[in-house]
């Protein structure tokens, strides 16, 4: 028996015996209400909010929200809009903060301005070369500080109820274990 089959058997046994429950029985109605409540959070996002969308297929799309409907989500990603069906979405994360690149750029500009100010205020001879050197040095320190002190965080704003996630994972595992057989012609020759 292969490792994949053993793992699939363990997962199925865990689900069937109820070992995977989260502390209490959850009715289908309450699971659906939980699902709708968290999708409502996605629908409340402002257009232009930066989000990451994780799909059950494993694809991750990052972009800004354009629109959110009951059954789909549309985001702008790299000069194109992408429409993703709600049924395909495993998780939606709201991204906040400044990227490290923007933090480094801001830090460099602030550091360079401070370096130039210090040079102009303190240097009496050879002001131009010293201004360039101090601006570059302070700018580099500012860029380092800006990159280290900034960063983005992602907060989960939507995750469908666990039964949908488990069903999708089992379906994907089953597809990988039993790929579609090649079609046979009437002569019995594979195509």
PyMOL commands that place a pseudoatom at each C-alpha (Angstrom):
pseudoatom trace, name=CA, resn=UNK, resi=1, chain=A, elem=C, hetatm=0, pos=[0.000, 0.000, 0.000]
pseudoatom trace, name=CA, resn=UNK, resi=2, chain=A, elem=C, hetatm=0, pos=[1.424, 3.388, -0.973]
pseudoatom trace, name=CA, resn=UNK, resi=3, chain=A, elem=C, hetatm=0, pos=[2.040, 6.226, 1.504]
pseudoatom trace, name=CA, resn=UNK, resi=4, chain=A, elem=C, hetatm=0, pos=[-0.592, 8.350, -0.220]
pseudoatom trace, name=CA, resn=UNK, resi=5, chain=A, elem=C, hetatm=0, pos=[-3.254, 5.704, 0.317]
pseudoatom trace, name=CA, resn=UNK, resi=6, chain=A, elem=C, hetatm=0, pos=[-2.253, 5.287, 3.967]
pseudoatom trace, name=CA, resn=UNK, resi=7, chain=A, elem=C, hetatm=0, pos=[-2.501, 9.042, 4.533]
pseudoatom trace, name=CA, resn=UNK, resi=8, chain=A, elem=C, hetatm=0, pos=[-5.845, 9.215, 2.745]
pseudoatom trace, name=CA, resn=UNK, resi=9, chain=A, elem=C, hetatm=0, pos=[-7.128, 6.320, 4.886]
pseudoatom trace, name=CA, resn=UNK, resi=10, chain=A, elem=C, hetatm=0, pos=[-6.007, 8.070, 8.085]
pseudoatom trace, name=CA, resn=UNK, resi=11, chain=A, elem=C, hetatm=0, pos=[-7.684, 11.335, 7.047]
pseudoatom trace, name=CA, resn=UNK, resi=12, chain=A, elem=C, hetatm=0, pos=[-10.928, 9.558, 6.156]
pseudoatom trace, name=CA, resn=UNK, resi=13, chain=A, elem=C, hetatm=0, pos=[-10.880, 7.534, 9.385]
pseudoatom trace, name=CA, resn=UNK, resi=14, chain=A, elem=C, hetatm=0, pos=[-10.345, 10.710, 11.398]
pseudoatom trace, name=CA, resn=UNK, resi=15, chain=A, elem=C, hetatm=0, pos=[-13.273, 12.391, 9.696]
pseudoatom trace, name=CA, resn=UNK, resi=16, chain=A, elem=C, hetatm=0, pos=[-15.605, 9.409, 9.972]
pseudoatom trace, name=CA, resn=UNK, resi=17, chain=A, elem=C, hetatm=0, pos=[-14.879, 8.762, 13.651]
pseudoatom trace, name=CA, resn=UNK, resi=18, chain=A, elem=C, hetatm=0, pos=[-15.356, 12.403, 14.553]
pseudoatom trace, name=CA, resn=UNK, resi=19, chain=A, elem=C, hetatm=0, pos=[-11.827, 12.903, 15.862]
pseudoatom trace, name=CA, resn=UNK, resi=20, chain=A, elem=C, hetatm=0, pos=[-11.461, 16.025, 13.739]
pseudoatom trace, name=CA, resn=UNK, resi=21, chain=A, elem=C, hetatm=0, pos=[-14.301, 18.010, 15.301]
pseudoatom trace, name=CA, resn=UNK, resi=22, chain=A, elem=C, hetatm=0, pos=[-13.537, 21.390, 16.820]
pseudoatom trace, name=CA, resn=UNK, resi=23, chain=A, elem=C, hetatm=0, pos=[-15.046, 20.876, 20.226]
pseudoatom trace, name=CA, resn=UNK, resi=24, chain=A, elem=C, hetatm=0, pos=[-18.714, 20.564, 19.407]
pseudoatom trace, name=CA, resn=UNK, resi=25, chain=A, elem=C, hetatm=0, pos=[-21.156, 19.486, 16.768]
pseudoatom trace, name=CA, resn=UNK, resi=26, chain=A, elem=C, hetatm=0, pos=[-21.757, 22.143, 14.167]
pseudoatom trace, name=CA, resn=UNK, resi=27, chain=A, elem=C, hetatm=0, pos=[-25.022, 22.000, 12.263]
pseudoatom trace, name=CA, resn=UNK, resi=28, chain=A, elem=C, hetatm=0, pos=[-25.121, 22.673, 8.540]
pseudoatom trace, name=CA, resn=UNK, resi=29, chain=A, elem=C, hetatm=0, pos=[-27.151, 25.818, 9.220]
pseudoatom trace, name=CA, resn=UNK, resi=30, chain=A, elem=C, hetatm=0, pos=[-24.610, 27.227, 11.674]
pseudoatom trace, name=CA, resn=UNK, resi=31, chain=A, elem=C, hetatm=0, pos=[-21.742, 26.329, 9.327]
pseudoatom trace, name=CA, resn=UNK, resi=32, chain=A, elem=C, hetatm=0, pos=[-23.490, 28.149, 6.491]
pseudoatom trace, name=CA, resn=UNK, resi=33, chain=A, elem=C, hetatm=0, pos=[-24.151, 31.135, 8.770]
pseudoatom trace, name=CA, resn=UNK, resi=34, chain=A, elem=C, hetatm=0, pos=[-20.449, 31.216, 9.739]
pseudoatom trace, name=CA, resn=UNK, resi=35, chain=A, elem=C, hetatm=0, pos=[-19.523, 31.053, 6.042]
pseudoatom trace, name=CA, resn=UNK, resi=36, chain=A, elem=C, hetatm=0, pos=[-21.901, 33.908, 5.131]
pseudoatom trace, name=CA, resn=UNK, resi=37, chain=A, elem=C, hetatm=0, pos=[-20.771, 36.033, 8.074]
pseudoatom trace, name=CA, resn=UNK, resi=38, chain=A, elem=C, hetatm=0, pos=[-17.139, 35.878, 7.013]
pseudoatom trace, name=CA, resn=UNK, resi=39, chain=A, elem=C, hetatm=0, pos=[-18.008, 36.448, 3.330]
pseudoatom trace, name=CA, resn=UNK, resi=40, chain=A, elem=C, hetatm=0, pos=[-19.889, 39.544, 4.509]
pseudoatom trace, name=CA, resn=UNK, resi=41, chain=A, elem=C, hetatm=0, pos=[-16.544, 40.786, 5.843]
pseudoatom trace, name=CA, resn=UNK, resi=42, chain=A, elem=C, hetatm=0, pos=[-15.091, 40.434, 2.346]
pseudoatom trace, name=CA, resn=UNK, resi=43, chain=A, elem=C, hetatm=0, pos=[-18.095, 42.277, 0.900]
pseudoatom trace, name=CA, resn=UNK, resi=44, chain=A, elem=C, hetatm=0, pos=[-17.452, 45.155, 3.337]
pseudoatom trace, name=CA, resn=UNK, resi=45, chain=A, elem=C, hetatm=0, pos=[-13.894, 45.695, 2.043]
pseudoatom trace, name=CA, resn=UNK, resi=46, chain=A, elem=C, hetatm=0, pos=[-13.410, 49.026, 0.322]
pseudoatom trace, name=CA, resn=UNK, resi=47, chain=A, elem=C, hetatm=0, pos=[-12.644, 48.952, -3.394]
pseudoatom trace, name=CA, resn=UNK, resi=48, chain=A, elem=C, hetatm=0, pos=[-8.878, 49.203, -3.750]
pseudoatom trace, name=CA, resn=UNK, resi=49, chain=A, elem=C, hetatm=0, pos=[-8.118, 47.176, -0.591]
pseudoatom trace, name=CA, resn=UNK, resi=50, chain=A, elem=C, hetatm=0, pos=[-5.003, 45.050, -1.081]
pseudoatom trace, name=CA, resn=UNK, resi=51, chain=A, elem=C, hetatm=0, pos=[-5.832, 41.357, -0.605]
pseudoatom trace, name=CA, resn=UNK, resi=52, chain=A, elem=C, hetatm=0, pos=[-4.389, 37.903, -1.169]
pseudoatom trace, name=CA, resn=UNK, resi=53, chain=A, elem=C, hetatm=0, pos=[-6.764, 35.210, -2.432]
pseudoatom trace, name=CA, resn=UNK, resi=54, chain=A, elem=C, hetatm=0, pos=[-5.759, 31.588, -1.816]
pseudoatom trace, name=CA, resn=UNK, resi=55, chain=A, elem=C, hetatm=0, pos=[-7.625, 29.127, -4.015]
pseudoatom trace, name=CA, resn=UNK, resi=56, chain=A, elem=C, hetatm=0, pos=[-8.252, 25.449, -3.286]
pseudoatom trace, name=CA, resn=UNK, resi=57, chain=A, elem=C, hetatm=0, pos=[-6.088, 24.650, -6.335]
pseudoatom trace, name=CA, resn=UNK, resi=58, chain=A, elem=C, hetatm=0, pos=[-3.117, 26.223, -4.531]
pseudoatom trace, name=CA, resn=UNK, resi=59, chain=A, elem=C, hetatm=0, pos=[-2.963, 29.367, -6.682]
pseudoatom trace, name=CA, resn=UNK, resi=60, chain=A, elem=C, hetatm=0, pos=[-2.467, 32.618, -4.782]
pseudoatom trace, name=CA, resn=UNK, resi=61, chain=A, elem=C, hetatm=0, pos=[-3.572, 35.875, -6.390]
pseudoatom trace, name=CA, resn=UNK, resi=62, chain=A, elem=C, hetatm=0, pos=[-2.621, 39.240, -4.932]
pseudoatom trace, name=CA, resn=UNK, resi=63, chain=A, elem=C, hetatm=0, pos=[-4.350, 42.430, -5.982]
pseudoatom trace, name=CA, resn=UNK, resi=64, chain=A, elem=C, hetatm=0, pos=[-6.722, 45.237, -5.141]
pseudoatom trace, name=CA, resn=UNK, resi=65, chain=A, elem=C, hetatm=0, pos=[-10.439, 44.611, -4.792]
pseudoatom trace, name=CA, resn=UNK, resi=66, chain=A, elem=C, hetatm=0, pos=[-12.618, 45.842, -7.621]
pseudoatom trace, name=CA, resn=UNK, resi=67, chain=A, elem=C, hetatm=0, pos=[-15.926, 44.237, -6.658]
pseudoatom trace, name=CA, resn=UNK, resi=68, chain=A, elem=C, hetatm=0, pos=[-17.351, 41.537, -4.402]
pseudoatom trace, name=CA, resn=UNK, resi=69, chain=A, elem=C, hetatm=0, pos=[-20.604, 39.727, -5.148]
pseudoatom trace, name=CA, resn=UNK, resi=70, chain=A, elem=C, hetatm=0, pos=[-22.390, 36.850, -3.424]
pseudoatom trace, name=CA, resn=UNK, resi=71, chain=A, elem=C, hetatm=0, pos=[-20.763, 34.280, -5.723]
pseudoatom trace, name=CA, resn=UNK, resi=72, chain=A, elem=C, hetatm=0, pos=[-17.499, 35.862, -6.892]
pseudoatom trace, name=CA, resn=UNK, resi=73, chain=A, elem=C, hetatm=0, pos=[-14.686, 38.305, -6.233]
pseudoatom trace, name=CA, resn=UNK, resi=74, chain=A, elem=C, hetatm=0, pos=[-12.924, 40.521, -8.774]
pseudoatom trace, name=CA, resn=UNK, resi=75, chain=A, elem=C, hetatm=0, pos=[-9.446, 41.914, -8.145]
pseudoatom trace, name=CA, resn=UNK, resi=76, chain=A, elem=C, hetatm=0, pos=[-6.994, 44.016, -10.142]
pseudoatom trace, name=CA, resn=UNK, resi=77, chain=A, elem=C, hetatm=0, pos=[-3.672, 42.221, -10.377]
pseudoatom trace, name=CA, resn=UNK, resi=78, chain=A, elem=C, hetatm=0, pos=[-0.725, 43.342, -12.519]
pseudoatom trace, name=CA, resn=UNK, resi=79, chain=A, elem=C, hetatm=0, pos=[-2.649, 45.433, -15.066]
pseudoatom trace, name=CA, resn=UNK, resi=80, chain=A, elem=C, hetatm=0, pos=[-5.455, 42.888, -15.472]
pseudoatom trace, name=CA, resn=UNK, resi=81, chain=A, elem=C, hetatm=0, pos=[-8.634, 42.033, -13.598]
pseudoatom trace, name=CA, resn=UNK, resi=82, chain=A, elem=C, hetatm=0, pos=[-9.177, 38.531, -12.282]
pseudoatom trace, name=CA, resn=UNK, resi=83, chain=A, elem=C, hetatm=0, pos=[-12.585, 37.112, -11.391]
pseudoatom trace, name=CA, resn=UNK, resi=84, chain=A, elem=C, hetatm=0, pos=[-12.537, 34.260, -8.877]
pseudoatom trace, name=CA, resn=UNK, resi=85, chain=A, elem=C, hetatm=0, pos=[-15.550, 32.154, -8.004]
pseudoatom trace, name=CA, resn=UNK, resi=86, chain=A, elem=C, hetatm=0, pos=[-16.354, 32.075, -4.295]
pseudoatom trace, name=CA, resn=UNK, resi=87, chain=A, elem=C, hetatm=0, pos=[-16.552, 28.273, -4.471]
pseudoatom trace, name=CA, resn=UNK, resi=88, chain=A, elem=C, hetatm=0, pos=[-12.870, 28.185, -5.518]
pseudoatom trace, name=CA, resn=UNK, resi=89, chain=A, elem=C, hetatm=0, pos=[-11.665, 30.422, -2.669]
pseudoatom trace, name=CA, resn=UNK, resi=90, chain=A, elem=C, hetatm=0, pos=[-9.998, 28.769, 0.317]
pseudoatom trace, name=CA, resn=UNK, resi=91, chain=A, elem=C, hetatm=0, pos=[-8.979, 31.977, 2.065]
pseudoatom trace, name=CA, resn=UNK, resi=92, chain=A, elem=C, hetatm=0, pos=[-8.982, 35.767, 1.651]
pseudoatom trace, name=CA, resn=UNK, resi=93, chain=A, elem=C, hetatm=0, pos=[-6.376, 37.827, 3.517]
pseudoatom trace, name=CA, resn=UNK, resi=94, chain=A, elem=C, hetatm=0, pos=[-6.394, 41.608, 3.938]
pseudoatom trace, name=CA, resn=UNK, resi=95, chain=A, elem=C, hetatm=0, pos=[-2.853, 42.966, 3.508]
pseudoatom trace, name=CA, resn=UNK, resi=96, chain=A, elem=C, hetatm=0, pos=[-1.891, 46.024, 5.539]
pseudoatom trace, name=CA, resn=UNK, resi=97, chain=A, elem=C, hetatm=0, pos=[1.293, 47.957, 6.025]
pseudoatom trace, name=CA, resn=UNK, resi=98, chain=A, elem=C, hetatm=0, pos=[4.065, 49.257, 3.833]
pseudoatom trace, name=CA, resn=UNK, resi=99, chain=A, elem=C, hetatm=0, pos=[6.125, 46.934, 1.671]
pseudoatom trace, name=CA, resn=UNK, resi=100, chain=A, elem=C, hetatm=0, pos=[9.810, 46.633, 2.494]
pseudoatom trace, name=CA, resn=UNK, resi=101, chain=A, elem=C, hetatm=0, pos=[10.704, 48.283, -0.831]
pseudoatom trace, name=CA, resn=UNK, resi=102, chain=A, elem=C, hetatm=0, pos=[8.589, 51.344, -0.074]
pseudoatom trace, name=CA, resn=UNK, resi=103, chain=A, elem=C, hetatm=0, pos=[9.945, 51.446, 3.484]
pseudoatom trace, name=CA, resn=UNK, resi=104, chain=A, elem=C, hetatm=0, pos=[13.515, 51.319, 2.180]
pseudoatom trace, name=CA, resn=UNK, resi=105, chain=A, elem=C, hetatm=0, pos=[12.795, 54.060, -0.364]
pseudoatom trace, name=CA, resn=UNK, resi=106, chain=A, elem=C, hetatm=0, pos=[11.213, 56.313, 2.237]
pseudoatom trace, name=CA, resn=UNK, resi=107, chain=A, elem=C, hetatm=0, pos=[14.059, 55.617, 4.668]
pseudoatom trace, name=CA, resn=UNK, resi=108, chain=A, elem=C, hetatm=0, pos=[16.654, 56.450, 2.018]
pseudoatom trace, name=CA, resn=UNK, resi=109, chain=A, elem=C, hetatm=0, pos=[14.967, 59.757, 1.152]
pseudoatom trace, name=CA, resn=UNK, resi=110, chain=A, elem=C, hetatm=0, pos=[14.656, 60.795, 4.808]
pseudoatom trace, name=CA, resn=UNK, resi=111, chain=A, elem=C, hetatm=0, pos=[18.249, 59.705, 5.578]
pseudoatom trace, name=CA, resn=UNK, resi=112, chain=A, elem=C, hetatm=0, pos=[19.639, 61.484, 2.522]
pseudoatom trace, name=CA, resn=UNK, resi=113, chain=A, elem=C, hetatm=0, pos=[17.778, 64.678, 3.438]
pseudoatom trace, name=CA, resn=UNK, resi=114, chain=A, elem=C, hetatm=0, pos=[19.108, 64.495, 7.003]
pseudoatom trace, name=CA, resn=UNK, resi=115, chain=A, elem=C, hetatm=0, pos=[22.652, 63.812, 5.745]
pseudoatom trace, name=CA, resn=UNK, resi=116, chain=A, elem=C, hetatm=0, pos=[22.485, 66.810, 3.421]
pseudoatom trace, name=CA, resn=UNK, resi=117, chain=A, elem=C, hetatm=0, pos=[21.151, 68.989, 6.243]
pseudoatom trace, name=CA, resn=UNK, resi=118, chain=A, elem=C, hetatm=0, pos=[23.944, 67.913, 8.596]
pseudoatom trace, name=CA, resn=UNK, resi=119, chain=A, elem=C, hetatm=0, pos=[26.545, 68.541, 5.880]
pseudoatom trace, name=CA, resn=UNK, resi=120, chain=A, elem=C, hetatm=0, pos=[25.218, 71.995, 5.061]
pseudoatom trace, name=CA, resn=UNK, resi=121, chain=A, elem=C, hetatm=0, pos=[25.010, 72.945, 8.751]
pseudoatom trace, name=CA, resn=UNK, resi=122, chain=A, elem=C, hetatm=0, pos=[28.430, 71.640, 9.842]
pseudoatom trace, name=CA, resn=UNK, resi=123, chain=A, elem=C, hetatm=0, pos=[30.857, 71.474, 6.885]
pseudoatom trace, name=CA, resn=UNK, resi=124, chain=A, elem=C, hetatm=0, pos=[32.776, 74.670, 6.122]
pseudoatom trace, name=CA, resn=UNK, resi=125, chain=A, elem=C, hetatm=0, pos=[35.084, 73.613, 3.271]
pseudoatom trace, name=CA, resn=UNK, resi=126, chain=A, elem=C, hetatm=0, pos=[34.581, 71.187, 0.371]
pseudoatom trace, name=CA, resn=UNK, resi=127, chain=A, elem=C, hetatm=0, pos=[30.871, 71.310, 1.079]
pseudoatom trace, name=CA, resn=UNK, resi=128, chain=A, elem=C, hetatm=0, pos=[29.673, 69.650, -2.173]
pseudoatom trace, name=CA, resn=UNK, resi=129, chain=A, elem=C, hetatm=0, pos=[31.619, 66.356, -1.846]
pseudoatom trace, name=CA, resn=UNK, resi=130, chain=A, elem=C, hetatm=0, pos=[30.872, 66.101, 1.864]
pseudoatom trace, name=CA, resn=UNK, resi=131, chain=A, elem=C, hetatm=0, pos=[27.176, 66.759, 1.222]
pseudoatom trace, name=CA, resn=UNK, resi=132, chain=A, elem=C, hetatm=0, pos=[27.091, 63.921, -1.333]
pseudoatom trace, name=CA, resn=UNK, resi=133, chain=A, elem=C, hetatm=0, pos=[28.973, 61.526, 0.953]
pseudoatom trace, name=CA, resn=UNK, resi=134, chain=A, elem=C, hetatm=0, pos=[26.892, 62.289, 4.041]
pseudoatom trace, name=CA, resn=UNK, resi=135, chain=A, elem=C, hetatm=0, pos=[23.670, 62.133, 2.023]
pseudoatom trace, name=CA, resn=UNK, resi=136, chain=A, elem=C, hetatm=0, pos=[24.642, 58.740, 0.580]
pseudoatom trace, name=CA, resn=UNK, resi=137, chain=A, elem=C, hetatm=0, pos=[25.777, 57.362, 3.967]
pseudoatom trace, name=CA, resn=UNK, resi=138, chain=A, elem=C, hetatm=0, pos=[22.768, 58.584, 5.899]
pseudoatom trace, name=CA, resn=UNK, resi=139, chain=A, elem=C, hetatm=0, pos=[20.536, 57.546, 3.017]
pseudoatom trace, name=CA, resn=UNK, resi=140, chain=A, elem=C, hetatm=0, pos=[21.925, 53.994, 3.171]
pseudoatom trace, name=CA, resn=UNK, resi=141, chain=A, elem=C, hetatm=0, pos=[21.332, 53.857, 6.925]
pseudoatom trace, name=CA, resn=UNK, resi=142, chain=A, elem=C, hetatm=0, pos=[17.828, 55.236, 6.415]
pseudoatom trace, name=CA, resn=UNK, resi=143, chain=A, elem=C, hetatm=0, pos=[17.104, 52.631, 3.733]
pseudoatom trace, name=CA, resn=UNK, resi=144, chain=A, elem=C, hetatm=0, pos=[18.274, 49.843, 6.035]
pseudoatom trace, name=CA, resn=UNK, resi=145, chain=A, elem=C, hetatm=0, pos=[16.169, 51.147, 8.906]
pseudoatom trace, name=CA, resn=UNK, resi=146, chain=A, elem=C, hetatm=0, pos=[13.154, 51.670, 6.620]
pseudoatom trace, name=CA, resn=UNK, resi=147, chain=A, elem=C, hetatm=0, pos=[13.372, 48.146, 5.207]
pseudoatom trace, name=CA, resn=UNK, resi=148, chain=A, elem=C, hetatm=0, pos=[13.768, 46.511, 8.623]
pseudoatom trace, name=CA, resn=UNK, resi=149, chain=A, elem=C, hetatm=0, pos=[11.065, 48.519, 10.385]
pseudoatom trace, name=CA, resn=UNK, resi=150, chain=A, elem=C, hetatm=0, pos=[8.405, 48.171, 7.717]
pseudoatom trace, name=CA, resn=UNK, resi=151, chain=A, elem=C, hetatm=0, pos=[6.592, 45.177, 6.405]
pseudoatom trace, name=CA, resn=UNK, resi=152, chain=A, elem=C, hetatm=0, pos=[3.177, 43.908, 5.529]
pseudoatom trace, name=CA, resn=UNK, resi=153, chain=A, elem=C, hetatm=0, pos=[0.843, 41.814, 7.615]
pseudoatom trace, name=CA, resn=UNK, resi=154, chain=A, elem=C, hetatm=0, pos=[-2.019, 39.732, 6.321]
pseudoatom trace, name=CA, resn=UNK, resi=155, chain=A, elem=C, hetatm=0, pos=[-5.212, 39.202, 8.312]
pseudoatom trace, name=CA, resn=UNK, resi=156, chain=A, elem=C, hetatm=0, pos=[-7.604, 36.407, 7.359]
pseudoatom trace, name=CA, resn=UNK, resi=157, chain=A, elem=C, hetatm=0, pos=[-10.994, 37.934, 6.553]
pseudoatom trace, name=CA, resn=UNK, resi=158, chain=A, elem=C, hetatm=0, pos=[-12.608, 34.899, 4.916]
pseudoatom trace, name=CA, resn=UNK, resi=159, chain=A, elem=C, hetatm=0, pos=[-12.224, 31.191, 5.295]
pseudoatom trace, name=CA, resn=UNK, resi=160, chain=A, elem=C, hetatm=0, pos=[-15.113, 28.891, 4.399]
pseudoatom trace, name=CA, resn=UNK, resi=161, chain=A, elem=C, hetatm=0, pos=[-16.441, 26.475, 6.958]
pseudoatom trace, name=CA, resn=UNK, resi=162, chain=A, elem=C, hetatm=0, pos=[-14.192, 23.475, 7.649]
pseudoatom trace, name=CA, resn=UNK, resi=163, chain=A, elem=C, hetatm=0, pos=[-16.425, 20.923, 5.939]
pseudoatom trace, name=CA, resn=UNK, resi=164, chain=A, elem=C, hetatm=0, pos=[-15.974, 22.697, 2.576]
pseudoatom trace, name=CA, resn=UNK, resi=165, chain=A, elem=C, hetatm=0, pos=[-12.207, 22.850, 3.077]
pseudoatom trace, name=CA, resn=UNK, resi=166, chain=A, elem=C, hetatm=0, pos=[-12.046, 19.143, 3.974]
pseudoatom trace, name=CA, resn=UNK, resi=167, chain=A, elem=C, hetatm=0, pos=[-14.232, 18.171, 1.013]
pseudoatom trace, name=CA, resn=UNK, resi=168, chain=A, elem=C, hetatm=0, pos=[-12.046, 20.176, -1.375]
pseudoatom trace, name=CA, resn=UNK, resi=169, chain=A, elem=C, hetatm=0, pos=[-8.845, 18.689, 0.082]
pseudoatom trace, name=CA, resn=UNK, resi=170, chain=A, elem=C, hetatm=0, pos=[-10.200, 15.140, -0.213]
pseudoatom trace, name=CA, resn=UNK, resi=171, chain=A, elem=C, hetatm=0, pos=[-11.334, 15.784, -3.773]
pseudoatom trace, name=CA, resn=UNK, resi=172, chain=A, elem=C, hetatm=0, pos=[-7.880, 17.095, -4.689]
pseudoatom trace, name=CA, resn=UNK, resi=173, chain=A, elem=C, hetatm=0, pos=[-6.185, 14.120, -2.971]
pseudoatom trace, name=CA, resn=UNK, resi=174, chain=A, elem=C, hetatm=0, pos=[-8.478, 11.687, -4.773]
pseudoatom trace, name=CA, resn=UNK, resi=175, chain=A, elem=C, hetatm=0, pos=[-7.718, 13.329, -8.129]
pseudoatom trace, name=CA, resn=UNK, resi=176, chain=A, elem=C, hetatm=0, pos=[-3.993, 13.009, -7.480]
pseudoatom trace, name=CA, resn=UNK, resi=177, chain=A, elem=C, hetatm=0, pos=[-4.306, 9.362, -6.379]
pseudoatom trace, name=CA, resn=UNK, resi=178, chain=A, elem=C, hetatm=0, pos=[-6.530, 8.361, -9.280]
pseudoatom trace, name=CA, resn=UNK, resi=179, chain=A, elem=C, hetatm=0, pos=[-5.680, 10.483, -12.317]
pseudoatom trace, name=CA, resn=UNK, resi=180, chain=A, elem=C, hetatm=0, pos=[-8.016, 10.126, -15.271]
pseudoatom trace, name=CA, resn=UNK, resi=181, chain=A, elem=C, hetatm=0, pos=[-7.100, 7.148, -17.410]
pseudoatom trace, name=CA, resn=UNK, resi=182, chain=A, elem=C, hetatm=0, pos=[-6.157, 7.902, -21.036]
pseudoatom trace, name=CA, resn=UNK, resi=183, chain=A, elem=C, hetatm=0, pos=[-8.995, 7.415, -23.483]
pseudoatom trace, name=CA, resn=UNK, resi=184, chain=A, elem=C, hetatm=0, pos=[-9.030, 4.179, -25.474]
pseudoatom trace, name=CA, resn=UNK, resi=185, chain=A, elem=C, hetatm=0, pos=[-10.181, 3.965, -29.045]
pseudoatom trace, name=CA, resn=UNK, resi=186, chain=A, elem=C, hetatm=0, pos=[-12.502, 1.288, -30.325]
pseudoatom trace, name=CA, resn=UNK, resi=187, chain=A, elem=C, hetatm=0, pos=[-9.429, -0.627, -31.532]
pseudoatom trace, name=CA, resn=UNK, resi=188, chain=A, elem=C, hetatm=0, pos=[-8.024, -0.730, -28.006]
pseudoatom trace, name=CA, resn=UNK, resi=189, chain=A, elem=C, hetatm=0, pos=[-5.107, 1.580, -28.838]
pseudoatom trace, name=CA, resn=UNK, resi=190, chain=A, elem=C, hetatm=0, pos=[-4.400, 4.382, -26.363]
pseudoatom trace, name=CA, resn=UNK, resi=191, chain=A, elem=C, hetatm=0, pos=[-4.429, 7.949, -27.680]
for i in range(1, 191): cmd.bond("trace and resi %d" % i, "trace and resi %d" % (i + 1))
show_as sticks, trace
zoom trace
